[in-house]
Every structure is written in C-alpha cells, then in structure tokens.
Amino acid sequence: MLDSLSELDESLIRLMDSIVFLEKSTPLIELLRRFDLEERDFGKLLYLMEKIGQRVLLTEEKDGVIVHCSSRDAVDRYRQLRYPQTKVSLSEIATKIQQAVHNQKSKLVQISLANHAPLLVYVHNLIFLDEALSLICERCDDKSLQAFDTDKIVEICEVTTSSTGRYFPTYSPMEISKFITEIRALNGKEERLVIKILSSAEINLNPPFHYWVNPYVAINDRDERIWAASVELSGQLFEWLNSLRGYIEILAPQTVREELELYRKNKNTKIINYLKKVS
C-alpha cells in the first residue's frame, strides 16, 4: 500500500502511457527527464501498474536501466482499461432504422415526429451528425433529402413494398455524401483528417455510425500507410481516435492533434481515480 498518492498526477499518467506505448527500448533516465520525474516516482508507478496487471520489462545494462516495449497483448489490455470505448446504446427506433439501412428488399419506413403527421421515407443512412445519431433519408412525397435526429422520432414502423409498390431512390451515394458535407459545412465542424498507421495490426477504420467523405489509403515513399478522410469533429470522433492510441499518429490538421490531447487530459481524471482506488 502506498503511503501517499499526492504525486499521482498527470506527469505520472503520461509516463505510464509512454512506457506502455514505447516503440523501441529506451533508457529509463531519458523517460524520467522527459516528464521531469525522479526514480522514486517511477517506483511508485511500477507498483501501481502491477496492481492493474501491467508488468514492465526492464533490464540492467552498462548505461543504466532500459525500459523495453510491451507485448501486443499487454498494449491491448492497457488500451481497454485506459481508453474504453463507449458502445452506442441504440434506442428501439434507431435499431429499426439500422435494420432498414441493411434491408436489401425494402428501405421504406414510416416515421412520426412530435406534433407532425407521419412521413413515408426511404432510408439512406444512420450516422452521427452534429453530435446526434441521425437518420439520413428522402421523403417519398416530395423527394427531398432530410436529416432527422433519432431522439426526435417518436414512432417508426416498417413498410413493405407490397403495400406501397416498389420505390426507386432519387439520390445517388455521391449526392448523399454532398448533402452530408453541406450540413457539416454549415455547422463548421468538418476537417480533412490525415493519419499515419503505425501498427501492422488490423484496425477498424470504419467504426459504426461514423461517416467519412472521400476516404483513401495510400503508401508513401517510406512505405508508411497513410489514411485520410473528411470527418466531422465531435466527441464521438475523439473517442474513436483515442481508442487507437499507439496504432496511429495524426499528421494533420494540427488543431485536431491539440484537441485530442485536451480530450485525453480530461480523461486522465478517471484513470487517476481508478489507480487511487486499487492502491
């Protein structure tokens, strides 16, 4: 048991991140200097990491103590603790919309908004838009494209083609993409995100309910995989980027790197409280 936890601050948490996500063996003294910490701080951190099942591989060499890279399994375990991904809890309405998105026979549903007459719509997508899980659809009466916050839909029911006849959508995927981009432009939240994929491990570049505009993957002159897409800046996006810590590096824009760092600092309080509890 620790005598004092007063020094369990952000510097220690950032040191712990650096140790787990090391890409090459590094002298301990170099890590301590980077975070302006002392060896006694490292001893405290080792104790806490063992308490949460995160062992650190060290060797004593002529130049001092060397900290070695963690195994992939250890990194994955730490990521689940450090950056747990919040699963999107779908309401009954959102679940029915998602089913319609994947229905190859009929994508028609009837939706009701509060104090509005029911609408027959053709479902195109279910995505995060302006922080809300939103239905992207076209109205069958006037052929207009619409975006509805699923929290504002009070009722939904499936519609079969046998009762309405087959419906042919008016808009192509490219036009849907343009519609989403225009909404994001109005909100001022769209950015062209460019990341470098650091790990050979398979990572999910298409998380549920996120919508990427013009995504692509390329290999640069240094044999590095580069991924880019136009994305909406949101809490959900930063949560996804946070879950890929150690697997990716954000190349551009600088503002996203800075905002992600701020997001991580805000998350640090949770891990600090957890470590205090288990110690």
C-alpha positions in Angstrom: 0.0 0.0 0.0 1.3 3.4 -0.9 2.0 5.9 1.9 0.9 8.9 -0.2 -0.8 9.4 -3.5 -0.2 13.1 -3.7 2.2 12.7 -6.6 -0.1 10.6 -8.7 -0.5 13.5 -11.1 -0.8 13.9 -14.9 3.0 13.6 -15.4 2.9 10.0 -13.9 -0.1 9.1 -16.1 1.7 10.4 -19.2 4.8 8.5 -18.2 2.7 5.3 -17.9 1.3 5.9 -21.4 4.8 6.4 -22.8 6.0 3.2 -21.2 3.2 1.0 -22.5 3.3 2.5 -26.0 7.0 2.5 -26.4 8.1 1.7 -30.0 11.7 1.0 -29.1 13.7 0.2 -26.0 14.5 3.4 -24.1 16.8 4.3 -21.2 14.7 5.0 -18.0 16.7 8.2 -17.3 15.5 9.6 -20.7 11.9 8.9 -19.9 12.2 10.5 -16.5 13.8 13.6 -17.9 11.1 13.9 -20.5 8.4 14.2 -17.8 10.6 15.9 -15.1 10.2 13.0 -12.7 12.6 11.1 -10.3 13.3 7.4 -9.8 11.1 7.3 -6.7 8.2 8.4 -8.9 9.0 5.5 -11.2 9.0 3.1 -8.3 5.5 4.3 -7.3 4.3 3.9 -10.9 5.7 0.3 -11.2 3.7 -0.6 -8.1 0.5 0.8 -9.4 1.0 -0.8 -12.9 1.5 -4.2 -11.2 -1.7 -3.7 -9.3 -3.6 -3.4 -12.5 -1.8 -6.3 -14.1 0.5 -4.3 -16.3 4.1 -5.5 -15.9 7.0 -3.5 -17.2 10.0 -5.3 -18.8 13.3 -3.8 -17.5 16.9 -4.8 -17.9 20.1 -3.5 -16.2 22.7 -2.6 -18.7 26.0 -0.7 -18.5 24.3 2.6 -19.4 21.7 2.1 -16.7 18.1 0.7 -16.6 16.5 0.1 -20.0 12.7 0.0 -20.4 11.6 -2.3 -23.2 8.5 -2.4 -25.4 5.3 -4.1 -24.1 3.9 -7.1 -25.9 0.9 -6.5 -28.2 -1.3 -8.4 -25.7 -0.2 -6.1 -22.9 -0.8 -3.0 -25.0 -4.3 -4.2 -25.9 -5.2 -4.9 -22.3 -4.0 -1.5 -21.2 -5.9 0.2 -24.0 -9.1 -1.5 -22.8 -8.5 -0.1 -19.3 -7.1 3.3 -20.3 -9.3 4.1 -23.3 -12.5 2.1 -23.0 -14.8 2.7 -26.0 -18.3 3.6 -25.1 -20.7 1.4 -27.1 -23.5 3.4 -28.7 -26.8 2.4 -27.0 -29.4 2.2 -29.7 -33.0 3.1 -28.9 -35.7 0.9 -30.4 -36.2 3.5 -33.1 -32.6 3.7 -34.0 -32.4 -0.1 -34.1 -35.3 -0.2 -36.6 -33.6 2.4 -38.7 -30.3 0.4 -38.7 -32.2 -2.7 -39.8 -33.8 -0.7 -42.7 -30.3 0.6 -43.7 -29.2 -3.1 -44.2 -32.5 -4.3 -45.7 -31.9 -5.3 -49.3 -35.6 -5.7 -50.1 -37.1 -2.5 -48.7 -35.7 0.6 -47.1 -39.0 2.2 -46.6 -40.2 3.2 -43.1 -42.9 5.5 -41.8 -41.7 7.9 -39.1 -43.6 10.2 -36.8 -42.2 13.3 -35.2 -44.0 15.0 -32.3 -47.0 17.1 -33.4 -46.4 16.2 -37.1 -48.2 13.9 -39.5 -46.4 10.6 -40.3 -43.9 10.6 -43.1 -43.1 7.9 -45.5 -39.3 8.0 -46.1 -36.6 6.0 -47.9 -33.7 5.3 -45.5 -30.2 6.1 -46.8 -28.0 6.1 -43.7 -27.8 6.3 -39.9 -24.8 8.4 -38.8 -23.5 10.9 -36.2 -24.3 14.4 -37.4 -23.7 17.4 -35.2 -23.2 15.1 -32.2 -26.6 13.4 -32.7 -27.3 9.9 -34.1 -29.3 11.0 -37.2 -31.4 9.4 -39.9 -30.5 10.4 -43.5 -33.4 9.8 -45.7 -35.5 11.1 -48.6 -39.2 11.9 -48.3 -41.3 9.9 -50.6 -43.9 12.6 -51.2 -41.7 15.5 -52.4 -38.3 13.6 -53.0 -36.4 16.0 -50.6 -33.4 14.9 -48.6 -33.8 15.2 -44.9 -31.7 14.6 -41.7 -33.7 13.7 -38.5 -32.2 13.4 -35.0 -33.4 9.9 -34.0 -34.2 11.2 -30.5 -36.9 13.4 -32.0 -38.6 10.5 -33.8 -41.4 9.3 -31.6 -42.6 6.3 -33.7 -41.4 4.2 -36.6 -42.9 1.3 -38.5 -41.6 -0.8 -41.4 -43.4 -0.5 -44.7 -43.5 -3.4 -47.2 -43.2 -2.9 -51.0 -46.4 -4.9 -51.3 -48.4 -2.1 -49.7 -46.7 0.8 -51.4 -45.2 -0.6 -54.6 -41.5 -0.5 -55.3 -39.8 2.8 -54.5 -36.8 3.9 -56.5 -34.5 6.3 -54.7 -33.8 9.7 -56.3 -30.3 10.3 -54.9 -27.0 8.5 -55.6 -24.4 7.8 -52.9 -22.4 10.8 -54.3 -25.3 13.1 -53.8 -26.0 11.8 -50.3 -22.3 12.4 -49.5 -22.6 16.0 -50.8 -25.7 16.6 -48.7 -23.9 15.5 -45.5 -20.9 17.6 -46.4 -23.1 20.7 -46.8 -24.7 20.2 -43.4 -21.3 19.8 -41.8 -20.1 23.0 -43.6 -23.0 24.9 -42.1 -22.0 23.6 -38.7 -18.3 24.5 -39.3 -17.2 21.1 -38.0 -15.7 19.3 -41.0 -12.0 18.8 -41.3 -9.7 16.8 -43.6 -8.1 14.3 -41.2 -4.8 12.7 -42.2 -3.3 9.9 -40.1 -0.3 7.6 -40.3 -1.0 3.9 -39.4 1.9 2.8 -37.1 1.0 -0.8 -36.5 0.7 -3.7 -38.8 -2.3 -4.9 -36.8 -5.7 -4.7 -38.4 -7.6 -1.6 -37.0 -11.1 -0.7 -37.7 -11.2 2.4 -40.0 -14.9 2.2 -40.4 -16.5 2.4 -36.9 -20.3 2.2 -36.7 -22.3 5.4 -37.4 -19.3 7.5 -38.4 -19.4 8.9 -42.0 -16.2 9.6 -43.9 -16.2 11.7 -47.0 -13.7 10.8 -49.7 -11.6 8.4 -47.7 -8.5 6.9 -49.1 -5.4 4.9 -48.1 -2.0 5.4 -49.7 1.6 4.2 -49.2 4.2 6.9 -49.1 7.9 6.8 -50.2 8.9 5.4 -46.8 6.4 2.5 -47.0 4.1 4.1 -44.5 0.4 3.7 -44.7 -1.5 7.0 -44.8 -5.2 7.3 -44.3 -7.2 10.4 -44.9 -10.9 11.4 -44.9 -13.2 14.4 -44.4 -14.7 13.9 -40.9 -17.0 15.7 -38.5 -15.3 16.9 -35.4 -17.2 15.5 -32.4 -16.9 13.8 -29.1 -17.6 10.5 -30.9 -14.7 11.1 -33.3 -12.2 11.9 -30.5 -13.3 8.8 -28.6 -12.6 6.7 -31.7 -9.2 8.3 -32.2 -8.4 7.9 -28.5 -9.1 4.2 -28.7 -6.4 3.9 -31.5 -3.6 5.3 -29.2 -0.4 3.6 -30.2 -1.7 2.4 -33.5 -1.9 5.8 -35.3 -0.3 9.2 -35.5 -2.3 12.3 -36.5 -0.4 14.1 -39.3 -2.9 16.9 -39.9 -4.6 19.1 -39.0 -2.7 20.5 -36.0 -5.9 21.6 -34.4 -7.2 18.0 -34.2 -3.9 16.9 -32.6 -4.3 19.7 -30.0 -8.0 18.9 -29.3 -7.3 15.2 -29.0 -4.6 16.0 -26.4 -7.1 18.1 -24.5 -9.6 15.3 -24.7 -7.0 12.8 -23.3 -6.2 15.2 -20.4 -9.8 15.3 -19.5 -9.9 11.5 -19.5 -6.9 11.3 -17.2 -9.0 12.1 -14.1 -10.8 8.7 -14.5 -7.7 6.6 -14.6 -6.2 8.6 -11.7 -9.3 7.9 -9.6 -9.1 4.2 -10.6 -5.5 3.8 -9.6 -6.1 5.5 -6.2 -9.0 3.1 -5.6 -7.0 -0.1 -6.4 -3.9 1.1 -4.4 
